[in-house]
Amino acid sequence: MYVIAHKTDKVMTCAEALEKVFDYIDNSTIPELTSEIEAHITQCLNCHERFEFEQLLKARINRAAKLHAPEQLKQQIERLIAARS
Ligand SMILES: [Zn+2]
């Protein structure tokens, strides 16, 4: 576990950073916290890798959700039903 000291003598631990990283990815952190998280993940390789992984994962989930959008699925089902009758 790494502890990174900041210029402002506030310290964000890895546990705190990882706890907030999901909010950060969702853009739902307050600006103050955003800069703290950014400062941590640029200095801490551990958290940086984790952050990149989570970001990639989220992008993949979003893409998968778009590919299997409910509307598209509905149309597919309707087409299948139409083909059967
Ligand atoms: Zn860290």
PDB file of the backbone (N, CA, C, O) and the ligand in Angstrom, with CONECT records:
HET     ZN  A 101       1
ATOM      1  N   MET A   1       0.847  -1.203   0.000  1.00  0.00           N
ATOM      2  CA  MET A   1       0.000   0.000   0.000  1.00  0.00           C
ATOM      3  C   MET A   1       0.875   1.243   0.000  1.00  0.00           C
ATOM      4  O   MET A   1       1.741   1.418   0.858  1.00  0.00           O
ATOM      5  N   TYR A   2       0.631   2.091  -0.972  1.00  0.00           N
ATOM      6  CA  TYR A   2       1.398   3.315  -1.096  1.00  0.00           C
ATOM      7  C   TYR A   2       0.631   4.477  -0.473  1.00  0.00           C
ATOM      8  O   TYR A   2      -0.596   4.529  -0.557  1.00  0.00           O
ATOM      9  N   VAL A   3       1.325   5.377   0.131  1.00  0.00           N
ATOM     10  CA  VAL A   3       0.699   6.609   0.599  1.00  0.00           C
ATOM     11  C   VAL A   3       1.448   7.766  -0.049  1.00  0.00           C
ATOM     12  O   VAL A   3       2.649   7.944   0.154  1.00  0.00           O
ATOM     13  N   ILE A   4       0.717   8.543  -0.826  1.00  0.00           N
ATOM     14  CA  ILE A   4       1.331   9.649  -1.564  1.00  0.00           C
ATOM     15  C   ILE A   4       1.065  10.961  -0.825  1.00  0.00           C
ATOM     16  O   ILE A   4      -0.084  11.318  -0.566  1.00  0.00           O
ATOM     17  N   ALA A   5       2.131  11.666  -0.494  1.00  0.00           N
ATOM     18  CA  ALA A   5       1.981  12.968   0.145  1.00  0.00           C
ATOM     19  C   ALA A   5       1.820  14.040  -0.927  1.00  0.00           C
ATOM     20  O   ALA A   5       2.543  14.036  -1.923  1.00  0.00           O
ATOM     21  N   HIS A   6       0.896  14.939  -0.733  1.00  0.00           N
ATOM     22  CA  HIS A   6       0.646  15.997  -1.710  1.00  0.00           C
ATOM     23  C   HIS A   6       1.287  17.298  -1.239  1.00  0.00           C
ATOM     24  O   HIS A   6       1.749  17.406  -0.103  1.00  0.00           O
ATOM     25  N   LYS A   7       1.304  18.272  -2.128  1.00  0.00           N
ATOM     26  CA  LYS A   7       1.804  19.602  -1.774  1.00  0.00           C
ATOM     27  C   LYS A   7       0.952  20.171  -0.638  1.00  0.00           C
ATOM     28  O   LYS A   7       1.454  20.686   0.361  1.00  0.00           O
ATOM     29  N   THR A   8      -0.373  20.052  -0.845  1.00  0.00           N
ATOM     30  CA  THR A   8      -1.275  20.343   0.268  1.00  0.00           C
ATOM     31  C   THR A   8      -1.105  19.135   1.170  1.00  0.00           C
ATOM     32  O   THR A   8      -1.238  18.014   0.679  1.00  0.00           O
ATOM     33  N   ASP A   9      -0.824  19.284   2.435  1.00  0.00           N
ATOM     34  CA  ASP A   9      -0.450  18.103   3.217  1.00  0.00           C
ATOM     35  C   ASP A   9      -1.574  17.082   3.415  1.00  0.00           C
ATOM     36  O   ASP A   9      -1.582  16.322   4.383  1.00  0.00           O
ATOM     37  N   LYS A  10      -2.501  17.084   2.493  1.00  0.00           N
ATOM     38  CA  LYS A  10      -3.541  16.062   2.481  1.00  0.00           C
ATOM     39  C   LYS A  10      -2.962  14.798   1.858  1.00  0.00           C
ATOM     40  O   LYS A  10      -2.192  14.869   0.900  1.00  0.00           O
ATOM     41  N   VAL A  11      -3.323  13.670   2.389  1.00  0.00           N
ATOM     42  CA  VAL A  11      -2.842  12.407   1.850  1.00  0.00           C
ATOM     43  C   VAL A  11      -4.022  11.526   1.473  1.00  0.00           C
ATOM     44  O   VAL A  11      -4.910  11.257   2.282  1.00  0.00           O
ATOM     45  N   MET A  12      -4.004  11.094   0.241  1.00  0.00           N
ATOM     46  CA  MET A  12      -5.027  10.163  -0.196  1.00  0.00           C
ATOM     47  C   MET A  12      -4.392   8.786  -0.287  1.00  0.00           C
ATOM     48  O   MET A  12      -3.411   8.596  -1.006  1.00  0.00           O
ATOM     49  N   THR A  13      -4.931   7.854   0.419  1.00  0.00           N
ATOM     50  CA  THR A  13      -4.388   6.501   0.367  1.00  0.00           C
ATOM     51  C   THR A  13      -4.958   5.784  -0.850  1.00  0.00           C
ATOM     52  O   THR A  13      -5.930   6.237  -1.455  1.00  0.00           O
ATOM     53  N   CYS A  14      -4.341   4.662  -1.199  1.00  0.00           N
ATOM     54  CA  CYS A  14      -4.809   3.868  -2.328  1.00  0.00           C
ATOM     55  C   CYS A  14      -6.259   3.430  -2.107  1.00  0.00           C
ATOM     56  O   CYS A  14      -7.072   3.443  -3.030  1.00  0.00           O
ATOM     57  N   ALA A  15      -6.559   3.051  -0.891  1.00  0.00           N
ATOM     58  CA  ALA A  15      -7.915   2.596  -0.572  1.00  0.00           C
ATOM     59  C   ALA A  15      -8.920   3.702  -0.840  1.00  0.00           C
ATOM     60  O   ALA A  15      -9.994   3.458  -1.389  1.00  0.00           O
ATOM     61  N   GLU A  16      -8.569   4.913  -0.450  1.00  0.00           N
ATOM     62  CA  GLU A  16      -9.460   6.063  -0.675  1.00  0.00           C
ATOM     63  C   GLU A  16      -9.584   6.365  -2.160  1.00  0.00           C
ATOM     64  O   GLU A  16     -10.671   6.640  -2.668  1.00  0.00           O
ATOM     65  N   ALA A  17      -8.448   6.307  -2.843  1.00  0.00           N
ATOM     66  CA  ALA A  17      -8.445   6.601  -4.271  1.00  0.00           C
ATOM     67  C   ALA A  17      -9.307   5.592  -5.029  1.00  0.00           C
ATOM     68  O   ALA A  17     -10.095   5.966  -5.898  1.00  0.00           O
ATOM     69  N   LEU A  18      -9.153   4.324  -4.696  1.00  0.00           N
ATOM     70  CA  LEU A  18      -9.899   3.281  -5.397  1.00  0.00           C
ATOM     71  C   LEU A  18     -11.392   3.350  -5.078  1.00  0.00           C
ATOM     72  O   LEU A  18     -12.243   3.011  -5.900  1.00  0.00           O
ATOM     73  N   GLU A  19     -11.675   3.794  -3.873  1.00  0.00           N
ATOM     74  CA  GLU A  19     -13.065   3.945  -3.452  1.00  0.00           C
ATOM     75  C   GLU A  19     -13.753   5.020  -4.297  1.00  0.00           C
ATOM     76  O   GLU A  19     -14.940   4.930  -4.613  1.00  0.00           O
ATOM     77  N   LYS A  20     -12.965   6.040  -4.651  1.00  0.00           N
ATOM     78  CA  LYS A  20     -13.530   7.187  -5.372  1.00  0.00           C
ATOM     79  C   LYS A  20     -13.391   7.056  -6.883  1.00  0.00           C
ATOM     80  O   LYS A  20     -14.006   7.804  -7.644  1.00  0.00           O
ATOM     81  N   VAL A  21     -12.573   6.094  -7.306  1.00  0.00           N
ATOM     82  CA  VAL A  21     -12.247   6.023  -8.729  1.00  0.00           C
ATOM     83  C   VAL A  21     -13.474   5.712  -9.597  1.00  0.00           C
ATOM     84  O   VAL A  21     -13.540   6.129 -10.753  1.00  0.00           O
ATOM     85  N   PHE A  22     -14.422   4.995  -9.049  1.00  0.00           N
ATOM     86  CA  PHE A  22     -15.636   4.673  -9.812  1.00  0.00           C
ATOM     87  C   PHE A  22     -16.475   5.928 -10.029  1.00  0.00           C
ATOM     88  O   PHE A  22     -17.024   6.144 -11.110  1.00  0.00           O
ATOM     89  N   ASP A  23     -16.565   6.743  -8.997  1.00  0.00           N
ATOM     90  CA  ASP A  23     -17.272   8.018  -9.122  1.00  0.00           C
ATOM     91  C   ASP A  23     -16.549   8.919 -10.112  1.00  0.00           C
ATOM     92  O   ASP A  23     -17.156   9.642 -10.903  1.00  0.00           O
ATOM     93  N   TYR A  24     -15.232   8.845 -10.034  1.00  0.00           N
ATOM     94  CA  TYR A  24     -14.412   9.660 -10.925  1.00  0.00           C
ATOM     95  C   TYR A  24     -14.664   9.276 -12.385  1.00  0.00           C
ATOM     96  O   TYR A  24     -14.805  10.148 -13.242  1.00  0.00           O
ATOM     97  N   ILE A  25     -14.720   8.005 -12.658  1.00  0.00           N
ATOM     98  CA  ILE A  25     -14.982   7.510 -14.014  1.00  0.00           C
ATOM     99  C   ILE A  25     -16.383   7.939 -14.465  1.00  0.00           C
ATOM    100  O   ILE A  25     -16.607   8.247 -15.636  1.00  0.00           O
ATOM    101  N   ASP A  26     -17.306   7.952 -13.525  1.00  0.00           N
ATOM    102  CA  ASP A  26     -18.680   8.377 -13.837  1.00  0.00           C
ATOM    103  C   ASP A  26     -18.836   9.895 -13.851  1.00  0.00           C
ATOM    104  O   ASP A  26     -19.930  10.414 -14.075  1.00  0.00           O
ATOM    105  N   ASN A  27     -17.739  10.596 -13.611  1.00  0.00           N
ATOM    106  CA  ASN A  27     -17.765  12.060 -13.539  1.00  0.00           C
ATOM    107  C   ASN A  27     -18.702  12.573 -12.460  1.00  0.00           C
ATOM    108  O   ASN A  27     -19.318  13.626 -12.624  1.00  0.00           O
ATOM    109  N   SER A  28     -18.816  11.849 -11.371  1.00  0.00           N
ATOM    110  CA  SER A  28     -19.725  12.294 -10.329  1.00  0.00           C
ATOM    111  C   SER A  28     -19.001  12.692  -9.045  1.00  0.00           C
ATOM    112  O   SER A  28     -19.599  12.720  -7.969  1.00  0.00           O
ATOM    113  N   THR A  29     -17.709  13.000  -9.167  1.00  0.00           N
ATOM    114  CA  THR A  29     -16.978  13.493  -8.003  1.00  0.00           C
ATOM    115  C   THR A  29     -16.974  15.019  -8.006  1.00  0.00           C
ATOM    116  O   THR A  29     -17.092  15.650  -9.056  1.00  0.00           O
ATOM    117  N   ILE A  30     -16.837  15.594  -6.829  1.00  0.00           N
ATOM    118  CA  ILE A  30     -16.717  17.047  -6.745  1.00  0.00           C
ATOM    119  C   ILE A  30     -15.333  17.450  -7.260  1.00  0.00           C
ATOM    120  O   ILE A  30     -14.376  16.693  -7.100  1.00  0.00           O
ATOM    121  N   PRO A  31     -15.214  18.644  -7.882  1.00  0.00           N
ATOM    122  CA  PRO A  31     -13.941  19.066  -8.498  1.00  0.00           C
ATOM    123  C   PRO A  31     -12.736  18.931  -7.565  1.00  0.00           C
ATOM    124  O   PRO A  31     -11.656  18.521  -7.992  1.00  0.00           O
ATOM    125  N   GLU A  32     -12.922  19.272  -6.310  1.00  0.00           N
ATOM    126  CA  GLU A  32     -11.863  19.190  -5.305  1.00  0.00           C
ATOM    127  C   GLU A  32     -11.291  17.776  -5.231  1.00  0.00           C
ATOM    128  O   GLU A  32     -10.079  17.566  -5.198  1.00  0.00           O
ATOM    129  N   LEU A  33     -12.199  16.834  -5.208  1.00  0.00           N
ATOM    130  CA  LEU A  33     -11.836  15.431  -5.100  1.00  0.00           C
ATOM    131  C   LEU A  33     -11.236  14.934  -6.407  1.00  0.00           C
ATOM    132  O   LEU A  33     -10.307  14.127  -6.406  1.00  0.00           O
ATOM    133  N   THR A  34     -11.765  15.413  -7.506  1.00  0.00           N
ATOM    134  CA  THR A  34     -11.278  15.031  -8.828  1.00  0.00           C
ATOM    135  C   THR A  34      -9.789  15.297  -8.954  1.00  0.00           C
ATOM    136  O   THR A  34      -9.042  14.443  -9.432  1.00  0.00           O
ATOM    137  N   SER A  35      -9.349  16.484  -8.526  1.00  0.00           N
ATOM    138  CA  SER A  35      -7.926  16.807  -8.639  1.00  0.00           C
ATOM    139  C   SER A  35      -7.091  15.954  -7.698  1.00  0.00           C
ATOM    140  O   SER A  35      -5.945  15.623  -8.002  1.00  0.00           O
ATOM    141  N   GLU A  36      -7.668  15.597  -6.549  1.00  0.00           N
ATOM    142  CA  GLU A  36      -6.953  14.714  -5.628  1.00  0.00           C
ATOM    143  C   GLU A  36      -6.774  13.327  -6.219  1.00  0.00           C
ATOM    144  O   GLU A  36      -5.708  12.721  -6.104  1.00  0.00           O
ATOM    145  N   ILE A  37      -7.826  12.833  -6.850  1.00  0.00           N
ATOM    146  CA  ILE A  37      -7.768  11.512  -7.473  1.00  0.00           C
ATOM    147  C   ILE A  37      -6.774  11.538  -8.628  1.00  0.00           C
ATOM    148  O   ILE A  37      -5.953  10.632  -8.777  1.00  0.00           O
ATOM    149  N   GLU A  38      -6.859  12.586  -9.441  1.00  0.00           N
ATOM    150  CA  GLU A  38      -5.937  12.715 -10.568  1.00  0.00           C
ATOM    151  C   GLU A  38      -4.493  12.760 -10.080  1.00  0.00           C
ATOM    152  O   GLU A  38      -3.606  12.133 -10.659  1.00  0.00           O
ATOM    153  N   ALA A  39      -4.280  13.508  -9.012  1.00  0.00           N
ATOM    154  CA  ALA A  39      -2.929  13.601  -8.447  1.00  0.00           C
ATOM    155  C   ALA A  39      -2.455  12.232  -7.988  1.00  0.00           C
ATOM    156  O   ALA A  39      -1.296  11.866  -8.184  1.00  0.00           O
ATOM    157  N   HIS A  40      -3.350  11.488  -7.383  1.00  0.00           N
ATOM    158  CA  HIS A  40      -2.969  10.167  -6.883  1.00  0.00           C
ATOM    159  C   HIS A  40      -2.663   9.199  -8.022  1.00  0.00           C
ATOM    160  O   HIS A  40      -1.634   8.523  -8.019  1.00  0.00           O
ATOM    161  N   ILE A  41      -3.571   9.142  -8.996  1.00  0.00           N
ATOM    162  CA  ILE A  41      -3.369   8.146 -10.062  1.00  0.00           C
ATOM    163  C   ILE A  41      -2.226   8.493 -11.005  1.00  0.00           C
ATOM    164  O   ILE A  41      -1.723   7.620 -11.713  1.00  0.00           O
ATOM    165  N   THR A  42      -1.811   9.753 -11.025  1.00  0.00           N
ATOM    166  CA  THR A  42      -0.646  10.075 -11.853  1.00  0.00           C
ATOM    167  C   THR A  42       0.643   9.727 -11.117  1.00  0.00           C
ATOM    168  O   THR A  42       1.686   9.545 -11.746  1.00  0.00           O
ATOM    169  N   GLN A  43       0.580   9.635  -9.805  1.00  0.00           N
ATOM    170  CA  GLN A  43       1.781   9.334  -9.016  1.00  0.00           C
ATOM    171  C   GLN A  43       1.877   7.881  -8.594  1.00  0.00           C
ATOM    172  O   GLN A  43       2.966   7.373  -8.327  1.00  0.00           O
ATOM    173  N   CYS A  44       0.736   7.216  -8.535  1.00  0.00           N
ATOM    174  CA  CYS A  44       0.710   5.852  -8.016  1.00  0.00           C
ATOM    175  C   CYS A  44       0.439   4.872  -9.151  1.00  0.00           C
ATOM    176  O   CYS A  44      -0.666   4.829  -9.693  1.00  0.00           O
ATOM    177  N   LEU A  45       1.430   4.101  -9.500  1.00  0.00           N
ATOM    178  CA  LEU A  45       1.326   3.160 -10.621  1.00  0.00           C
ATOM    179  C   LEU A  45       0.229   2.136 -10.374  1.00  0.00           C
ATOM    180  O   LEU A  45      -0.524   1.772 -11.277  1.00  0.00           O
ATOM    181  N   ASN A  46       0.158   1.687  -9.143  1.00  0.00           N
ATOM    182  CA  ASN A  46      -0.852   0.722  -8.725  1.00  0.00           C
ATOM    183  C   ASN A  46      -2.260   1.181  -9.088  1.00  0.00           C
ATOM    184  O   ASN A  46      -3.017   0.473  -9.752  1.00  0.00           O
ATOM    185  N   CYS A  47      -2.578   2.364  -8.641  1.00  0.00           N
ATOM    186  CA  CYS A  47      -3.915   2.913  -8.843  1.00  0.00           C
ATOM    187  C   CYS A  47      -4.115   3.325 -10.294  1.00  0.00           C
ATOM    188  O   CYS A  47      -5.228   3.262 -10.817  1.00  0.00           O
ATOM    189  N   HIS A  48      -3.049   3.739 -10.930  1.00  0.00           N
ATOM    190  CA  HIS A  48      -3.130   4.136 -12.334  1.00  0.00           C
ATOM    191  C   HIS A  48      -3.548   2.950 -13.189  1.00  0.00           C
ATOM    192  O   HIS A  48      -4.408   3.067 -14.061  1.00  0.00           O
ATOM    193  N   GLU A  49      -2.932   1.819 -12.927  1.00  0.00           N
ATOM    194  CA  GLU A  49      -3.266   0.605 -13.677  1.00  0.00           C
ATOM    195  C   GLU A  49      -4.703   0.183 -13.401  1.00  0.00           C
ATOM    196  O   GLU A  49      -5.434  -0.218 -14.307  1.00  0.00           O
ATOM    197  N   ARG A  50      -5.084   0.280 -12.159  1.00  0.00           N
ATOM    198  CA  ARG A  50      -6.443  -0.073 -11.763  1.00  0.00           C
ATOM    199  C   ARG A  50      -7.458   0.860 -12.437  1.00  0.00           C
ATOM    200  O   ARG A  50      -8.502   0.428 -12.926  1.00  0.00           O
ATOM    201  N   PHE A  51      -7.122   2.125 -12.442  1.00  0.00           N
ATOM    202  CA  PHE A  51      -7.985   3.134 -13.052  1.00  0.00           C
ATOM    203  C   PHE A  51      -8.162   2.867 -14.546  1.00  0.00           C
ATOM    204  O   PHE A  51      -9.277   2.911 -15.066  1.00  0.00           O
ATOM    205  N   GLU A  52      -7.060   2.594 -15.223  1.00  0.00           N
ATOM    206  CA  GLU A  52      -7.128   2.318 -16.661  1.00  0.00           C
ATOM    207  C   GLU A  52      -7.961   1.079 -16.931  1.00  0.00           C
ATOM    208  O   GLU A  52      -8.732   1.034 -17.889  1.00  0.00           O
ATOM    209  N   PHE A  53      -7.804   0.081 -16.086  1.00  0.00           N
ATOM    210  CA  PHE A  53      -8.556  -1.155 -16.225  1.00  0.00           C
ATOM    211  C   PHE A  53     -10.058  -0.901 -16.066  1.00  0.00           C
ATOM    212  O   PHE A  53     -10.871  -1.373 -16.860  1.00  0.00           O
ATOM    213  N   GLU A  54     -10.398  -0.155 -15.035  1.00  0.00           N
ATOM    214  CA  GLU A  54     -11.809   0.138 -14.775  1.00  0.00           C
ATOM    215  C   GLU A  54     -12.420   0.977 -15.898  1.00  0.00           C
ATOM    216  O   GLU A  54     -13.572   0.785 -16.286  1.00  0.00           O
ATOM    217  N   GLN A  55     -11.622   1.903 -16.401  1.00  0.00           N
ATOM    218  CA  GLN A  55     -12.093   2.770 -17.466  1.00  0.00           C
ATOM    219  C   GLN A  55     -12.348   1.970 -18.755  1.00  0.00           C
ATOM    220  O   GLN A  55     -13.331   2.184 -19.465  1.00  0.00           O
ATOM    221  N   LEU A  56     -11.437   1.058 -19.018  1.00  0.00           N
ATOM    222  CA  LEU A  56     -11.555   0.185 -20.185  1.00  0.00           C
ATOM    223  C   LEU A  56     -12.772  -0.720 -20.046  1.00  0.00           C
ATOM    224  O   LEU A  56     -13.534  -0.932 -20.989  1.00  0.00           O
ATOM    225  N   LEU A  57     -12.924  -1.242 -18.841  1.00  0.00           N
ATOM    226  CA  LEU A  57     -14.044  -2.137 -18.549  1.00  0.00           C
ATOM    227  C   LEU A  57     -15.363  -1.412 -18.741  1.00  0.00           C
ATOM    228  O   LEU A  57     -16.307  -1.954 -19.316  1.00  0.00           O
ATOM    229  N   LYS A  58     -15.417  -0.197 -18.261  1.00  0.00           N
ATOM    230  CA  LYS A  58     -16.635   0.591 -18.384  1.00  0.00           C
ATOM    231  C   LYS A  58     -16.944   0.897 -19.846  1.00  0.00           C
ATOM    232  O   LYS A  58     -18.097   0.848 -20.274  1.00  0.00           O
ATOM    233  N   ALA A  59     -15.902   1.210 -20.598  1.00  0.00           N
ATOM    234  CA  ALA A  59     -16.081   1.482 -22.026  1.00  0.00           C
ATOM    235  C   ALA A  59     -16.613   0.252 -22.738  1.00  0.00           C
ATOM    236  O   ALA A  59     -17.455   0.351 -23.630  1.00  0.00           O
ATOM    237  N   ARG A  60     -16.114  -0.903 -22.336  1.00  0.00           N
ATOM    238  CA  ARG A  60     -16.558  -2.161 -22.937  1.00  0.00           C
ATOM    239  C   ARG A  60     -18.004  -2.453 -22.594  1.00  0.00           C
ATOM    240  O   ARG A  60     -18.781  -2.887 -23.444  1.00  0.00           O
ATOM    241  N   ILE A  61     -18.358  -2.212 -21.345  1.00  0.00           N
ATOM    242  CA  ILE A  61     -19.734  -2.448 -20.902  1.00  0.00           C
ATOM    243  C   ILE A  61     -20.682  -1.514 -21.656  1.00  0.00           C
ATOM    244  O   ILE A  61     -21.750  -1.927 -22.109  1.00  0.00           O
ATOM    245  N   ASN A  62     -20.279  -0.260 -21.783  1.00  0.00           N
ATOM    246  CA  ASN A  62     -21.093   0.712 -22.519  1.00  0.00           C
ATOM    247  C   ASN A  62     -21.304   0.279 -23.958  1.00  0.00           C
ATOM    248  O   ASN A  62     -22.402   0.386 -24.504  1.00  0.00           O
ATOM    249  N   ARG A  63     -20.235  -0.209 -24.557  1.00  0.00           N
ATOM    250  CA  ARG A  63     -20.306  -0.630 -25.944  1.00  0.00           C
ATOM    251  C   ARG A  63     -21.216  -1.849 -26.078  1.00  0.00           C
ATOM    252  O   ARG A  63     -22.027  -1.937 -27.001  1.00  0.00           O
ATOM    253  N   ALA A  64     -21.068  -2.780 -25.148  1.00  0.00           N
ATOM    254  CA  ALA A  64     -21.901  -3.979 -25.164  1.00  0.00           C
ATOM    255  C   ALA A  64     -23.366  -3.608 -24.963  1.00  0.00           C
ATOM    256  O   ALA A  64     -24.255  -4.186 -25.589  1.00  0.00           O
ATOM    257  N   ALA A  65     -23.605  -2.649 -24.093  1.00  0.00           N
ATOM    258  CA  ALA A  65     -24.970  -2.209 -23.821  1.00  0.00           C
ATOM    259  C   ALA A  65     -25.583  -1.577 -25.061  1.00  0.00           C
ATOM    260  O   ALA A  65     -26.777  -1.723 -25.325  1.00  0.00           O
ATOM    261  N   LYS A  66     -24.750  -0.875 -25.816  1.00  0.00           N
ATOM    262  CA  LYS A  66     -25.237  -0.251 -27.050  1.00  0.00           C
ATOM    263  C   LYS A  66     -25.530  -1.300 -28.109  1.00  0.00           C
ATOM    264  O   LYS A  66     -26.511  -1.201 -28.847  1.00  0.00           O
ATOM    265  N   LEU A  67     -24.665  -2.307 -28.175  1.00  0.00           N
ATOM    266  CA  LEU A  67     -24.851  -3.371 -29.161  1.00  0.00           C
ATOM    267  C   LEU A  67     -26.124  -4.158 -28.892  1.00  0.00           C
ATOM    268  O   LEU A  67     -26.811  -4.603 -29.811  1.00  0.00           O
ATOM    269  N   HIS A  68     -26.419  -4.316 -27.611  1.00  0.00           N
ATOM    270  CA  HIS A  68     -27.607  -5.079 -27.245  1.00  0.00           C
ATOM    271  C   HIS A  68     -28.657  -4.153 -26.652  1.00  0.00           C
ATOM    272  O   HIS A  68     -29.249  -4.451 -25.615  1.00  0.00           O
ATOM    273  N   ALA A  69     -28.879  -3.048 -27.308  1.00  0.00           N
ATOM    274  CA  ALA A  69     -29.878  -2.092 -26.839  1.00  0.00           C
ATOM    275  C   ALA A  69     -31.256  -2.748 -26.860  1.00  0.00           C
ATOM    276  O   ALA A  69     -31.568  -3.516 -27.769  1.00  0.00           O
ATOM    277  N   PRO A  70     -32.071  -2.446 -25.864  1.00  0.00           N
ATOM    278  CA  PRO A  70     -33.399  -3.058 -25.781  1.00  0.00           C
ATOM    279  C   PRO A  70     -34.213  -2.892 -27.064  1.00  0.00           C
ATOM    280  O   PRO A  70     -34.932  -3.801 -27.478  1.00  0.00           O
ATOM    281  N   GLU A  71     -34.091  -1.722 -27.682  1.00  0.00           N
ATOM    282  CA  GLU A  71     -34.871  -1.448 -28.898  1.00  0.00           C
ATOM    283  C   GLU A  71     -34.484  -2.404 -30.026  1.00  0.00           C
ATOM    284  O   GLU A  71     -35.326  -2.914 -30.765  1.00  0.00           O
ATOM    285  N   GLN A  72     -33.183  -2.619 -30.122  1.00  0.00           N
ATOM    286  CA  GLN A  72     -32.666  -3.512 -31.155  1.00  0.00           C
ATOM    287  C   GLN A  72     -33.122  -4.949 -30.901  1.00  0.00           C
ATOM    288  O   GLN A  72     -33.487  -5.683 -31.819  1.00  0.00           O
ATOM    289  N   LEU A  73     -33.088  -5.312 -29.657  1.00  0.00           N
ATOM    290  CA  LEU A  73     -33.502  -6.659 -29.255  1.00  0.00           C
ATOM    291  C   LEU A  73     -34.981  -6.855 -29.560  1.00  0.00           C
ATOM    292  O   LEU A  73     -35.394  -7.909 -30.044  1.00  0.00           O
ATOM    293  N   LYS A  74     -35.757  -5.841 -29.275  1.00  0.00           N
ATOM    294  CA  LYS A  74     -37.198  -5.890 -29.526  1.00  0.00           C
ATOM    295  C   LYS A  74     -37.482  -6.105 -31.015  1.00  0.00           C
ATOM    296  O   LYS A  74     -38.328  -6.910 -31.403  1.00  0.00           O
ATOM    297  N   GLN A  75     -36.741  -5.354 -31.829  1.00  0.00           N
ATOM    298  CA  GLN A  75     -36.916  -5.485 -33.277  1.00  0.00           C
ATOM    299  C   GLN A  75     -36.529  -6.871 -33.756  1.00  0.00           C
ATOM    300  O   GLN A  75     -37.172  -7.444 -34.636  1.00  0.00           O
ATOM    301  N   GLN A  76     -35.478  -7.395 -33.169  1.00  0.00           N
ATOM    302  CA  GLN A  76     -35.025  -8.745 -33.529  1.00  0.00           C
ATOM    303  C   GLN A  76     -36.093  -9.772 -33.201  1.00  0.00           C
ATOM    304  O   GLN A  76     -36.382 -10.667 -33.996  1.00  0.00           O
ATOM    305  N   ILE A  77     -36.669  -9.632 -32.029  1.00  0.00           N
ATOM    306  CA  ILE A  77     -37.710 -10.563 -31.590  1.00  0.00           C
ATOM    307  C   ILE A  77     -38.937 -10.439 -32.491  1.00  0.00           C
ATOM    308  O   ILE A  77     -39.540 -11.438 -32.885  1.00  0.00           O
ATOM    309  N   GLU A  78     -39.289  -9.204 -32.804  1.00  0.00           N
ATOM    310  CA  GLU A  78     -40.447  -8.980 -33.685  1.00  0.00           C
ATOM    311  C   GLU A  78     -40.224  -9.605 -35.061  1.00  0.00           C
ATOM    312  O   GLU A  78     -41.133 -10.171 -35.669  1.00  0.00           O
ATOM    313  N   ARG A  79     -38.988  -9.482 -35.525  1.00  0.00           N
ATOM    314  CA  ARG A  79     -38.648 -10.063 -36.830  1.00  0.00           C
ATOM    315  C   ARG A  79     -38.748 -11.583 -36.780  1.00  0.00           C
ATOM    316  O   ARG A  79     -39.243 -12.220 -37.710  1.00  0.00           O
ATOM    317  N   LEU A  80     -38.270 -12.147 -35.685  1.00  0.00           N
ATOM    318  CA  LEU A  80     -38.331 -13.601 -35.514  1.00  0.00           C
ATOM    319  C   LEU A  80     -39.784 -14.069 -35.465  1.00  0.00           C
ATOM    320  O   LEU A  80     -40.137 -15.086 -36.063  1.00  0.00           O
ATOM    321  N   ILE A  81     -40.607 -13.333 -34.762  1.00  0.00           N
ATOM    322  CA  ILE A  81     -42.013 -13.685 -34.653  1.00  0.00           C
ATOM    323  C   ILE A  81     -42.673 -13.589 -36.031  1.00  0.00           C
ATOM    324  O   ILE A  81     -43.454 -14.458 -36.419  1.00  0.00           O
ATOM    325  N   ALA A  82     -42.350 -12.526 -36.758  1.00  0.00           N
ATOM    326  CA  ALA A  82     -42.917 -12.309 -38.089  1.00  0.00           C
ATOM    327  C   ALA A  82     -42.498 -13.430 -39.045  1.00  0.00           C
ATOM    328  O   ALA A  82     -43.287 -13.875 -39.879  1.00  0.00           O
ATOM    329  N   ALA A  83     -41.256 -13.875 -38.911  1.00  0.00           N
ATOM    330  CA  ALA A  83     -40.735 -14.922 -39.790  1.00  0.00           C
ATOM    331  C   ALA A  83     -41.430 -16.256 -39.524  1.00  0.00           C
ATOM    332  O   ALA A  83     -41.574 -17.086 -40.421  1.00  0.00           O
ATOM    333  N   ARG A  84     -41.855 -16.444 -38.287  1.00  0.00           N
ATOM    334  CA  ARG A  84     -42.495 -17.716 -37.917  1.00  0.00           C
ATOM    335  C   ARG A  84     -43.934 -17.818 -38.408  1.00  0.00           C
ATOM    336  O   ARG A  84     -44.424 -18.911 -38.693  1.00  0.00           O
ATOM    337  N   SER A  85     -44.602 -16.682 -38.503  1.00  0.00           N
ATOM    338  CA  SER A  85     -46.024 -16.736 -38.856  1.00  0.00           C
ATOM    339  C   SER A  85     -46.234 -16.711 -40.371  1.00  0.00           C
ATOM    340  O   SER A  85     -47.372 -16.750 -40.837  1.00  0.00           O
TER     341      SER A  85
HETATM  342 ZN    ZN A 101      -2.535   4.357  -5.089  1.00  0.00          ZN2+
END
